Amino acid sequence: MSNAQAVSDPAAPSRVWSAEIRDRWFPWNNVAVALDGGFFGAAMSVVSADSVQTTLVRSLGGPNWLVSLMPSMMMIGFMGSPILTVRWVERLRLYERPVALVSIAQRLPALAASIALFLWAGARPTLALAFVALAPLVSGFVGGLTLSAFWQLVAKILPEGKRSSSLAFRNLVATVLGFLGGLLVKVVLARWPGFRGYAVLYLLQFLLLVASFFAFVAIRELPSPRRDHRQERPDSHPIRRLPDVWRSTPHLRGFVAARVLGLGMLVATPFLAIHAQSVTHAPLDAVGSFVSAQMLGAVAGNLVGGPFGDRCGGRTLAVLACALLSASMLLAAVGASIPTFLVSFALIGAGNTLLMNGANTLQLTVFHERDRPIAFAVISTFVFPGYLAAAAVSTAIRELGWGFPPAALTAAALLLLAMLQYRLLPAKEPPESDAA
């Protein structure tokens, strides 16, 4: 049903979403989306999963398998829950309000981890470790309940031709604030070098997440036009529909394969900061320098990726990102000095940003609007084991005593395979346009 029909229908609401309203509100919504992502990304940087969380878990006596899982923990949560809410998301005409309500609970685990570190890190480290380990998992699981709704909202409020630059703008704000967060990590850990410093970092993360929430609720949205009931999805449970969707949705298998292979980087990154500190004999506050280098790389990636993605598409960004990430792993495998590892972290920042921008733009391009909720749920369901597999391989390499270089070389090889798989995906939008 077209927007024009919806507006002329007497039974339709007096005001519904349309391309005209989307374009009129785009400047405001573009800034709101950017600030939401900016504060959220800065919050993730202050307690970086690749460096801060891994070193903290090791300091609390966490085993190798848990250190391996920490960079993936939030995404494991995110990937595990979208399938539970597919039918609900498919029936939504407004997305911003339910996403905002659920996200309140998503932000609370950071506060709980901070309190646990203040109270128990010294006397009861195992209890504090449990809060630290579960915080990203619980946060991710709660956020994943509305992940499909969030991306439906993004596709709704951002014009197709501006999505790459808008997402890059969002990531750029996040990385600029994240760079400042990296400097803050260095200052906080130098001022409080023990567990109190980590507790302060988690408290700062919570405050940044609160700022992200207030930016998100500023997004303007109207109900989408009512859909023809004949076009509604079947009432069967999403899990029962997985095999059919897996077989029938174009490009879904290729996209999932590319995403899973791209997770190969997680074979090496959990121990990268630990390895860099060990090899260079750097002090604890060097972790802040690694975070800052990663954020600088991310800034560069966003500055290049936004306009480049609008012009060349998400597929090209994803291919370039995998090449940069593979190079970062090769450099880390042979690194022996702080400057070398700073370059490696900078490449990781640029590559991660380009891959996030490219993959997100690509998934909004290759799947029709009507297919996205179930497609995103299928992607999450099949990518979820990839995170566990990457952590298992990382742990196995560590337990076998092979050291960091074999893990880095394995990650580099998997990223090259991901690059080839992304190259096989289509670069153009589906033949049917997104009216809503």
C-alpha positions as CSV (number, residue, x, y, z in Angstrom):
1,M,0.0,0.0,0.0
2,S,1.5,3.3,-1.0
3,N,1.9,6.3,1.2
4,A,-0.5,8.3,-1.0
5,Q,-3.2,5.6,-0.6
6,A,-2.7,5.6,3.2
7,V,-3.1,9.3,3.5
8,S,-6.2,9.4,1.3
9,D,-7.9,6.5,3.1
10,P,-10.5,7.9,5.5
11,A,-9.8,5.0,7.9
12,A,-6.0,5.9,8.0
13,P,-4.6,8.1,10.7
14,S,-4.5,11.8,10.0
15,R,-0.7,11.7,9.9
16,V,1.4,8.8,8.9
17,W,5.0,8.4,7.9
18,S,5.9,9.3,4.4
19,A,9.0,10.0,2.3
20,E,8.2,13.7,2.6
21,I,8.1,13.7,6.4
22,R,11.2,11.5,6.5
23,D,13.1,14.1,4.4
24,R,11.8,17.0,6.4
25,W,12.8,15.5,9.7
26,F,16.1,14.0,8.4
27,P,18.4,16.7,9.7
28,W,17.0,16.5,13.2
29,N,16.9,12.7,13.2
30,N,20.4,12.4,11.7
31,V,21.8,14.4,14.7
32,A,19.7,12.4,17.2
33,V,20.9,9.1,15.8
34,A,24.5,10.4,15.8
35,L,24.4,11.5,19.4
36,D,22.7,8.3,20.5
37,G,25.4,6.2,18.8
38,G,28.1,8.6,19.8
39,F,27.4,8.4,23.5
40,F,26.8,4.7,23.3
41,G,30.0,4.1,21.4
42,A,31.9,6.3,23.9
43,A,30.5,4.2,26.7
44,M,31.7,1.0,25.0
45,S,35.2,2.6,24.6
46,V,35.5,3.6,28.2
47,V,35.2,0.0,29.1
48,S,36.7,-1.4,25.9
49,A,35.9,-5.1,25.4
50,D,39.2,-5.6,23.5
51,S,41.5,-4.2,26.2
52,V,39.9,-2.9,29.4
53,Q,37.6,-5.8,30.0
54,T,40.1,-8.5,29.1
55,T,42.8,-7.1,31.4
56,L,40.2,-6.6,34.2
57,V,39.0,-10.2,33.9
58,R,42.6,-11.4,34.0
59,S,43.3,-9.3,37.1
60,L,40.2,-10.7,38.8
61,G,41.6,-14.2,38.2
62,G,39.3,-15.1,35.3
63,P,40.3,-18.2,33.2
64,N,41.5,-18.1,29.6
65,W,38.1,-19.1,28.2
66,L,36.4,-16.2,29.9
67,V,39.1,-13.7,28.7
68,S,38.5,-15.1,25.2
69,L,34.8,-14.6,25.5
70,M,34.8,-11.0,26.8
71,P,35.2,-9.2,23.4
72,S,32.2,-11.2,22.2
73,M,30.1,-11.2,25.3
74,M,27.8,-8.3,24.4
75,M,27.4,-9.5,20.8
76,I,26.6,-13.0,22.0
77,G,23.8,-11.5,24.0
78,F,22.7,-9.4,21.1
79,M,22.6,-12.3,18.7
80,G,20.8,-14.6,21.1
81,S,17.5,-12.7,21.6
82,P,16.2,-11.1,18.3
83,I,14.4,-14.4,17.3
84,L,12.2,-14.1,20.4
85,T,10.6,-10.9,19.2
86,V,10.3,-11.3,15.4
87,R,6.4,-11.5,15.3
88,W,6.1,-8.5,17.6
89,V,8.5,-6.4,15.5
90,E,6.7,-7.3,12.3
91,R,3.5,-5.9,13.7
92,L,5.0,-2.6,14.9
93,R,4.1,0.7,13.2
94,L,6.2,2.8,15.6
95,Y,9.7,1.6,16.6
96,E,11.3,4.4,18.7
97,R,9.1,4.1,21.8
98,P,9.5,0.3,22.4
99,V,13.2,0.4,21.7
100,A,13.6,3.2,24.2
101,L,11.6,1.5,26.9
102,V,13.6,-1.8,26.6
103,S,16.9,0.1,26.5
104,I,16.4,1.3,30.0
105,A,17.1,-2.2,31.3
106,Q,19.9,-2.6,28.8
107,R,21.9,0.2,30.5
108,L,21.6,-0.9,34.1
109,P,24.2,-3.8,34.1
110,A,27.1,-1.2,33.8
111,L,26.0,0.4,37.0
112,A,25.7,-3.0,38.7
113,A,29.3,-3.9,37.6
114,S,30.6,-0.6,39.0
115,I,29.0,-1.2,42.4
116,A,30.3,-4.7,42.5
117,L,33.8,-3.6,41.8
118,F,33.6,-0.9,44.5
119,L,32.3,-3.3,47.1
120,W,33.8,-6.7,46.4
121,A,36.8,-6.6,44.0
122,G,39.3,-6.9,46.8
123,A,37.4,-9.0,49.4
124,R,35.3,-11.2,47.0
125,P,36.9,-11.1,43.6
126,T,35.0,-14.1,42.2
127,L,31.7,-12.3,42.9
128,A,33.0,-9.1,41.3
129,L,34.2,-11.1,38.3
130,A,30.7,-12.6,37.9
131,F,29.1,-9.1,37.7
132,V,31.8,-7.9,35.3
133,A,31.4,-11.0,33.0
134,L,27.6,-10.9,33.0
135,A,27.2,-7.2,32.5
136,P,27.8,-7.1,28.7
137,L,26.0,-10.4,28.3
138,V,22.8,-9.3,30.0
139,S,23.0,-5.8,28.4
140,G,23.4,-7.4,25.0
141,F,20.6,-9.9,25.5
142,V,18.1,-7.1,26.6
143,G,19.2,-4.9,23.7
144,G,18.9,-7.7,21.2
145,L,15.1,-8.0,22.0
146,T,14.7,-4.7,20.0
147,L,17.6,-5.0,17.6
148,S,15.4,-5.7,14.6
149,A,13.1,-2.8,15.6
150,F,16.1,-0.5,15.9
151,W,17.3,-1.3,12.4
152,Q,13.7,-1.0,11.1
153,L,13.7,2.5,12.6
154,V,17.1,3.3,11.0
155,A,15.9,2.2,7.6
156,K,12.6,4.2,8.1
157,I,14.1,7.6,9.1
158,L,17.3,7.6,7.0
159,P,16.9,7.9,3.2
160,E,18.6,5.0,1.4
161,G,21.1,7.2,-0.5
162,K,22.3,8.8,2.8
163,R,22.4,5.8,5.1
164,S,26.1,5.1,4.7
165,S,27.1,8.7,5.5
166,S,24.6,9.0,8.3
167,L,25.9,5.8,9.9
168,A,29.4,7.0,9.4
169,F,28.5,10.3,11.1
170,R,27.0,8.4,14.0
171,N,30.2,6.3,14.2
172,L,32.4,9.4,13.9
173,V,30.7,11.0,16.9
174,A,31.2,7.8,18.8
175,T,34.9,7.5,17.9
176,V,35.7,11.2,18.7
177,L,34.1,10.7,22.1
178,G,35.7,7.3,22.3
179,F,39.1,8.8,21.7
180,L,38.5,11.2,24.6
181,G,37.3,8.1,26.5
182,G,40.6,6.4,25.8
183,L,42.5,9.3,27.2
184,L,40.2,9.2,30.2
185,V,41.0,5.5,30.7
186,K,44.7,6.4,30.9
187,V,44.0,9.2,33.4
188,V,41.7,7.1,35.6
189,L,43.9,4.0,35.7
190,A,47.0,6.2,36.4
191,R,45.1,7.9,39.2
192,W,43.6,4.7,40.6
193,P,45.7,1.8,39.3
194,G,43.7,-0.9,41.0
195,F,40.1,-2.1,40.9
196,R,38.8,1.2,42.1
197,G,39.9,2.7,38.7
198,Y,38.0,0.0,36.9
199,A,34.9,0.7,39.0
200,V,35.1,4.4,38.1
201,L,35.3,3.5,34.4
202,Y,32.1,1.4,34.7
203,L,30.4,4.3,36.4
204,L,31.4,6.6,33.6
205,Q,30.1,4.0,31.1
206,F,26.7,4.1,32.8
207,L,26.6,7.9,32.7
208,L,27.4,7.9,29.0
209,L,24.7,5.3,28.4
210,V,22.2,7.6,30.2
211,A,23.2,10.4,27.8
212,S,22.7,8.0,24.9
213,F,19.2,7.2,26.1
214,F,18.2,10.9,26.1
215,A,19.6,11.4,22.6
216,F,17.7,8.4,21.3
217,V,14.3,9.5,22.7
218,A,14.7,12.8,20.8
219,I,14.2,10.9,17.5
220,R,11.0,12.0,15.6
221,E,8.7,9.3,14.2
222,L,5.1,8.8,13.0
223,P,3.3,5.5,12.5
224,S,4.0,3.7,9.3
225,P,1.1,3.3,6.9
226,R,-1.1,0.3,7.7
227,R,-0.2,-2.8,5.7
228,D,-2.5,-4.9,3.6
229,H,-3.3,-7.9,5.8
230,R,-2.7,-10.1,2.8
231,Q,1.0,-9.0,2.9
232,E,1.4,-9.8,6.6
233,R,3.8,-12.5,7.6
234,P,2.5,-16.0,8.6
235,D,1.5,-16.6,12.2
236,S,3.8,-19.5,12.6
237,H,6.5,-19.2,15.2
238,P,9.7,-17.6,13.8
239,I,11.8,-20.7,14.8
240,R,9.6,-22.8,12.6
241,R,10.1,-20.4,9.7
242,L,13.9,-20.4,9.9
243,P,14.5,-23.3,7.4
244,D,12.1,-21.7,4.8
245,V,13.6,-18.3,5.3
246,W,17.1,-19.7,5.1
247,R,16.3,-21.3,1.7
248,S,14.1,-18.6,0.2
249,T,15.6,-15.2,1.2
250,P,18.0,-14.0,-1.5
251,H,21.7,-13.5,-0.4
252,L,21.0,-14.5,3.2
253,R,23.3,-17.5,3.3
254,G,26.1,-15.5,1.7
255,F,25.7,-12.6,4.1
256,V,25.7,-14.9,7.1
257,A,28.9,-16.7,5.8
258,A,30.6,-13.3,5.5
259,R,29.6,-12.2,9.0
260,V,30.8,-15.5,10.5
261,L,34.1,-15.5,8.8
262,G,34.6,-11.9,9.8
263,L,34.3,-13.0,13.4
264,G,37.7,-14.8,13.0
265,M,39.3,-11.6,14.3
266,L,38.0,-12.6,17.7
267,V,40.4,-15.5,17.7
268,A,43.2,-13.0,18.4
269,T,41.8,-9.7,19.8
270,P,41.0,-11.0,23.4
271,F,44.7,-11.4,24.1
272,L,46.1,-8.6,22.0
273,A,46.3,-6.0,24.8
274,I,47.7,-8.6,27.2
275,H,50.2,-9.8,24.6
276,A,51.3,-6.2,23.8
277,Q,51.8,-5.4,27.5
278,S,53.8,-8.6,28.0
279,V,56.0,-8.1,24.9
280,T,56.7,-4.4,25.5
281,H,56.7,-4.5,29.3
282,A,54.4,-1.5,29.3
283,P,52.6,-0.3,32.4
284,L,48.9,-0.8,33.0
285,D,47.9,2.6,31.8
286,A,49.3,1.7,28.4
287,V,45.9,0.2,27.8
288,G,44.5,3.7,27.6
289,S,47.0,4.5,24.8
290,F,45.9,1.4,22.9
291,V,42.2,2.5,23.3
292,S,43.1,6.0,22.0
293,A,45.0,4.6,19.0
294,Q,42.0,2.4,18.2
295,M,39.7,5.4,18.4
296,L,41.9,7.5,16.2
297,G,41.8,4.7,13.6
298,A,38.0,4.6,13.9
299,V,37.9,8.4,13.3
300,A,39.9,8.0,10.1
301,G,37.6,5.1,9.1
302,N,34.5,7.1,9.5
303,L,35.8,10.2,7.7
304,V,36.7,8.0,4.7
305,G,33.9,5.5,5.0
306,G,30.9,7.8,5.0
307,P,31.2,9.5,1.6
308,F,33.0,6.5,0.2
309,G,30.1,4.2,1.2
310,D,27.4,6.5,-0.2
311,R,29.3,6.5,-3.5
312,C,30.5,2.9,-3.7
313,G,28.1,1.0,-1.4
314,G,28.3,-1.1,1.8
315,R,29.9,-4.1,0.0
316,T,33.0,-2.1,-1.0
317,L,33.4,-0.8,2.6
318,A,33.1,-4.4,4.0
319,V,35.8,-5.7,1.6
320,L,38.2,-2.8,2.5
321,A,37.5,-3.3,6.2
322,C,38.4,-7.0,6.1
323,A,41.7,-6.2,4.3
324,L,42.6,-3.7,6.9
325,L,41.7,-6.0,9.8
326,S,43.8,-8.8,8.2
327,A,46.7,-6.4,7.9
328,S,46.4,-5.4,11.6
329,M,46.5,-9.1,12.7
330,L,49.7,-9.7,10.6
331,L,51.3,-6.7,12.1
332,A,50.3,-7.7,15.7
333,A,51.8,-11.2,15.0
334,V,55.3,-9.8,14.5
335,G,55.0,-6.7,16.7
336,A,57.6,-6.1,19.4
337,S,57.3,-2.4,20.2
338,I,54.7,-0.1,21.5
339,P,54.6,2.0,18.2
340,T,53.9,-1.3,16.2
341,F,51.0,-2.2,18.5
342,L,49.6,1.3,18.4
343,V,49.5,1.0,14.6
344,S,47.9,-2.4,14.9
345,F,45.2,-1.0,17.2
346,A,44.7,2.0,14.9
347,L,44.1,-0.4,11.9
348,I,41.7,-2.4,14.1
349,G,39.8,0.8,14.9
350,A,39.6,1.8,11.2
351,G,38.7,-1.8,10.1
352,N,36.0,-2.3,12.7
353,T,34.4,1.0,11.9
354,L,34.4,0.4,8.1
355,L,33.1,-3.2,8.7
356,M,30.3,-2.0,11.0
357,N,29.3,0.7,8.5
358,G,29.6,-1.5,5.5
359,A,27.8,-4.6,6.9
360,N,25.0,-2.5,8.4
361,T,24.5,-0.5,5.2
362,L,24.7,-3.7,3.2
363,Q,22.1,-5.5,5.2
364,L,19.7,-2.6,4.8
365,T,20.4,-2.8,1.0
366,V,20.1,-6.5,0.2
367,F,17.0,-7.3,2.2
368,H,13.5,-5.9,1.5
369,E,11.8,-3.9,4.2
370,R,9.2,-6.7,4.7
371,D,11.9,-9.3,5.0
372,R,14.2,-7.5,7.5
373,P,12.8,-8.5,10.9
374,I,13.0,-12.2,10.1
375,A,16.2,-11.8,8.1
376,F,17.9,-10.0,11.0
377,A,16.7,-12.7,13.4
378,V,18.0,-15.5,11.1
379,I,21.4,-13.6,10.8
380,S,21.6,-13.3,14.6
381,T,20.6,-17.0,15.1
382,F,23.3,-18.3,12.8
383,V,26.0,-15.8,13.7
384,F,25.5,-16.5,17.4
385,P,27.5,-19.8,17.2
386,G,30.2,-18.0,15.3
387,Y,31.1,-15.9,18.4
388,L,31.3,-19.0,20.5
389,A,33.4,-20.8,17.9
390,A,35.8,-17.9,17.7
391,A,36.2,-17.8,21.5
392,A,36.7,-21.6,21.6
393,V,39.4,-21.5,19.0
394,S,41.1,-18.6,20.8
395,T,41.0,-20.5,24.1
396,A,42.3,-23.7,22.5
397,I,45.3,-21.9,21.0
398,R,46.0,-20.3,24.3
399,E,45.6,-23.5,26.3
400,L,47.9,-25.4,23.9
401,G,50.6,-22.9,24.6
402,W,51.0,-21.8,21.0
403,G,51.1,-18.2,21.9
404,F,49.6,-15.1,20.3
405,P,51.2,-15.2,16.7
406,P,49.3,-18.4,15.6
407,A,46.1,-16.9,16.8
408,A,46.8,-13.6,14.9
409,L,47.7,-15.6,11.7
410,T,44.5,-17.6,12.0
411,A,42.4,-14.4,12.4
412,A,44.1,-12.9,9.3
413,A,43.3,-15.9,7.2
414,L,39.6,-16.0,8.2
415,L,39.3,-12.2,7.5
416,L,40.7,-12.7,4.0
417,L,38.0,-15.4,3.4
418,A,35.4,-13.0,4.7
419,M,36.7,-10.4,2.3
420,L,36.1,-12.8,-0.6
421,Q,32.6,-13.7,0.6
422,Y,31.6,-10.1,0.9
423,R,32.8,-9.5,-2.6
424,L,30.3,-12.1,-3.9
425,L,27.3,-10.2,-2.4
426,P,25.3,-7.8,-4.6
427,A,26.1,-4.1,-4.3
428,K,22.7,-2.7,-5.5
429,E,19.4,-2.3,-3.6
430,P,16.5,-4.8,-4.2
431,P,14.2,-4.2,-7.1
432,E,11.3,-3.2,-4.8
433,S,11.9,0.1,-3.0
434,D,11.3,0.7,0.6
435,A,8.3,2.8,0.8
436,A,8.1,3.0,4.5
